[in-house]
Amino acid sequence: MIKQISSPPASTASPKWLDQRWHIAVPQVEQAAAIAQATNLSPLLAQVLLNRGIESSAQAQQFLNPELESLPSPLDDFPDLPLSLELLINTINRRQKIAICGDYDADGMTSTALLIRALRALGARVDYAIPSRMSEGYGINQRIVEEFYDDGVGLILTVDNGIAAHAPIARARELGLAVIVTDHHDIPPELPDANAILNPKLIAETSPYRGVAGVGVAYILAIALAQSMGKTHELGNSLLELFTLGTIADLAPLTGVNRRWVRQGLQLLPKSKLAGVQALIQVTGLSGARQMKPEAIGFRLGPRINAVGRLADPQIVIELLTTDDPGTALERAMQCEQINQQRQKLCEQIELEAIALVEDVINRANHPAADFAPPTTGRVLVIVQPDWHHGVIGIVASRLVERYGVPVFIGTYEDEERTHIRGSARSIPEFNVFDALQFCHDLLGKFGGHRAAGGFSLEAANLDSLRSRLQTFAHQCLQPEHLKPLVTIDTQAAFDQLDLSLFAQIDALHPCGIDNPDPVFWSANVRVIEQKRIGKGHIKLTVSQDDASGKERRFTAIAWRWGDYYPLPNYLDVAYRLRTNEWNGEISLELELIGVRRPIAIQTSIEFQHEERVYNCEVLHHISGEQLIIRNDQGKELLVQRGQKMATMTQNQGKPTQVNVCEPRYYNVIKAALNALERTNSL
């Protein structure tokens, strides 16, 4: 097997402990109290609003009620929108064909379906094409342009692509076709010679339309066209549903108009009027849901749409989202489901192979007899392997970033001779993928993307040079402390502050997603009562914390994809999101763990001997007072609370029992531990 992998940083050592960096927002107690009083929210959630840049009660009210905000006309914010409408109306009136060139991801396919529906409803003759992911790659190309011309197309409308397609657009103009580019990707140094360009990156940063994805640009264009033609009633609400699907699936920021329109679209989706959306909801097991939240799209609907673009023919999704026939819709939805199952298996297989490659390099570098230095200076991970499916390596890249905390560039060979590589990149906040690719532009073929993700191609002969260049770029923007998975936390919460009422209040902050994430809380010195591996590499735990009066509060917690870190220590600081679980008609609150660390309240940790046995002890500062923890080599652990007669004894994560510290066997070992701590502190 050929192995092509760059040296990862030292922080990528085989993860027996989840080594993360925590960024906890600075508490703003007085401001949070004022916002909480004005909005009737918990102070915890008022702090969350402050963390989102909402600094006054008035801003908070506007955020919680986005429909009250007055929106500017998109005709004022998008300079080329009036010309785009004129071109479209003239083409429709002349009965010329309009051809849409879309993309094979969820954003591009929902954009294509949205404009097909809108233009047909407004009387246009419409056709579409989406390039082949495997044989052609991203974006409009000359083949598509030539075929549109041969079919008598008068106007080409790109969606979710085209902003860097200089040659194909120049060819279209040469053939006499009008071209409107609608895209949302980063702006290249030179713009293509299109008749009109609609891209939110070209408008004012203060505009509420600034963060729309490709489907958002398509939605704005469709609504503005219907208004110009006096036919808004022809469109109905179906376009808003497609906008919502595409925006969430593309991980667009849920701010500005995205927040406003997605909020409205989520209300429509459970009772969708689109046959394809109804069928997709049915096959994903969401039928009967009273409400739809972004995670239902992000983890259920969106992946099934995206899987088709990754592995199969995007026409399946276009037919799914444009048909009005329930039978056809269900057939296409079932295809999406089957393809997604195939995608899941491929991702699992490639992820395991990629991890094995990385761990092999780390283990060899750390071997005492290694004839090369440990991989401490790479700061970026570059992996290239034959026979990996290009359609899913981007997902694997995201999982490697989550695991190792460094930017990941992953590729596979496109030909049997292994002369050409195509890849995907995913990143951490401090590393801009698009800038990195531009830094390597002379080594690459096609490339594109944005800060967090991108795609690229190159000749295999340039791989070593690309690896070296990326490492140079990484050293310019990354410090060693950046090379750990980042956990961003809103505020500290005690377990006795967590209840279903607080969870219900979080609904007021929805829809949550990019730039408006679900609130993340952290709690200090939580005890792990029991834990076990479940499913494919997850950990399920029962965790507890005592309040100031000593009363215990317990929660079930789930740690997705943390099986490699099992078992977790008995005491942890935990970072988590709140979730609910419904069982037998009862709803309970659960914690979804996203971060853990050893309690920062540990005062000291030492070894000592007592009666010829070795023990370990720690002192922690807990909300209910100081605690002494003593462990022996048989897995027994004694937790002693200052001022309390009864202590807690556990063994190997077993059921805790209460013991009396006055009994000689406990009293003597506690005394020995305290003496050892006193000697240590006096040194």
WODA-V38344 format. One record per backbone hydrogen bond with DSSP energy under -0.5 kcal/mol. NH is the residue of the N-H (numbers start at 0). CO is the residue of the C=O. If there is no record, write none. Layout:
[[NH/CO] [NH/CO]]
This chain:
[[3/1] [3/383] [4/2] [5/381] [11/8] [12/9] [15/13] [18/16] [19/17] [20/484] [22/486] [23/21] [24/22] [24/488] [31/27] [32/28] [33/29] [34/30] [35/31] [36/32] [37/33] [38/34] [39/35] [40/35] [44/41] [45/41] [46/42] [47/43] [48/44] [49/45] [50/46] [51/47] [51/48] [52/49] [53/48] [54/52] [59/55] [60/56] [61/57] [62/58] [63/59] [64/60] [65/62] [67/64] [68/65] [70/68] [75/72] [76/72] [77/73] [78/76] [80/77] [83/79] [84/80] [85/81] [86/82] [87/83] [88/84] [89/85] [90/86] [91/87] [92/88] [93/89] [94/91] [95/90] [96/151] [97/124] [98/154] [99/126] [100/156] [101/99] [101/128] [108/104] [109/105] [110/106] [111/107] [112/108] [113/109] [114/110] [115/111] [116/112] [117/113] [118/114] [119/115] [120/116] [121/117] [122/119] [123/118] [124/95] [125/123] [126/97] [128/99] [130/101] [135/131] [136/131] [144/140] [145/141] [146/142] [147/143] [148/144] [149/145] [150/146] [151/148] [152/147] [153/96] [154/96] [155/177] [156/98] [157/155] [157/179] [158/100] [159/181] [160/181] [164/161] [165/163] [168/164] [169/165] [170/166] [171/167] [172/168] [173/169] [174/170] [175/172] [176/171] [177/153] [179/155] [180/178] [180/195] [181/157] [181/179] [182/180] [182/197] [185/448] [191/162] [193/191] [194/178] [195/178] [197/180] [198/196] [199/182] [201/198] [202/199] [206/203] [209/206] [211/208] [216/212] [217/213] [218/214] [219/215] [220/216] [221/217] [222/218] [223/219] [224/220] [225/221] [226/222] [227/223] [228/224] [229/225] [229/226] [230/225] [233/230] [234/231] [235/231] [237/234] [239/236] [240/236] [241/237] [242/238] [243/239] [244/240] [245/241] [246/242] [247/243] [248/244] [249/245] [250/247] [251/246] [253/513] [254/252] [256/207] [257/254] [258/254] [259/255] [260/256] [261/257] [262/258] [263/259] [264/260] [265/261] [266/262] [267/263] [267/264] [268/264] [269/265] [270/267] [271/268] [274/272] [275/322] [277/273] [278/274] [279/275] [280/276] [281/277] [282/278] [283/279] [284/281] [285/280] [286/280] [288/285] [291/265] [295/292] [296/292] [296/293] [297/293] [298/294] [299/295] [300/295] [301/296] [303/299] [304/300] [305/301] [306/302] [307/303] [307/304] [308/304] [309/305] [310/306] [311/307] [313/311] [315/312] [316/313] [317/313] [318/314] [319/315] [320/316] [321/317] [322/318] [325/323] [328/324] [329/325] [330/326] [331/327] [332/328] [333/329] [334/330] [335/331] [336/332] [337/333] [338/334] [339/335] [340/336] [341/337] [342/338] [343/339] [344/340] [345/341] [346/342] [347/343] [348/344] [349/345] [350/346] [351/347] [352/348] [353/349] [354/350] [355/351] [356/352] [357/353] [358/354] [359/355] [360/356] [361/357] [362/358] [363/359] [364/360] [365/361] [366/363] [369/366] [375/373] [380/406] [381/379] [382/408] [383/3] [384/410] [387/384] [389/387] [391/388] [392/388] [394/391] [395/391] [396/392] [397/393] [398/394] [399/395] [400/396] [401/397] [402/398] [403/399] [404/400] [406/378] [407/425] [408/380] [409/407] [409/423] [410/382] [411/421] [412/384] [413/419] [414/419] [417/414] [420/457] [421/411] [422/455] [423/409] [424/453] [425/407] [426/451] [430/427] [432/430] [432/450] [433/449] [435/431] [436/432] [437/433] [438/434] [439/435] [439/436] [440/437] [442/439] [443/439] [443/440] [444/456] [447/454] [449/452] [453/424] [454/447] [455/422] [456/445] [457/420] [459/418] [461/458] [462/459] [465/461] [466/462] [467/463] [468/464] [469/465] [470/466] [471/467] [472/468] [473/469] [474/470] [475/471] [475/472] [476/472] [476/473] [477/473] [481/478] [482/479] [483/481] [484/18] [486/20] [487/485] [488/22] [488/486] [489/519] [490/519] [492/521] [496/493] [497/494] [498/496] [502/498] [503/499] [504/500] [505/501] [506/502] [506/503] [507/504] [508/505] [509/505] [509/506] [512/515] [515/512] [520/518] [520/575] [521/490] [522/573] [525/571] [526/543] [527/569] [528/526] [528/541] [529/541] [531/539] [533/537] [536/534] [537/533] [538/558] [539/531] [540/556] [541/529] [542/554] [543/526] [544/552] [546/550] [549/546] [552/544] [554/542] [555/588] [556/540] [557/590] [558/538] [559/557] [561/558] [562/536] [564/561] [565/562] [571/525] [572/596] [573/522] [574/594] [575/520] [576/591] [578/589] [580/587] [582/580] [582/585] [585/582] [587/580] [587/585] [589/578] [590/555] [591/576] [592/557] [592/590] [593/574] [594/574] [596/572] [601/598] [602/618] [603/618] [605/616] [607/614] [609/612] [612/609] [614/607] [615/630] [616/605] [617/628] [618/603] [619/626] [620/600] [621/619] [621/624] [624/621] [626/619] [627/639] [628/617] [629/637] [630/615] [631/635] [632/613] [634/631] [636/649] [637/629] [638/636] [638/647] [639/627] [639/637] [641/625] [643/640] [646/658] [647/638] [648/656] [649/636] [651/634] [653/650] [656/648] [658/646] [660/644] [660/658] [662/659] [665/662] [666/662] [667/663] [668/664] [669/665] [670/666] [671/667] [672/668] [673/669] [674/670] [675/671] [676/672] [677/673] [678/674] [679/675] [680/676] [681/677] [682/678] [682/679]]
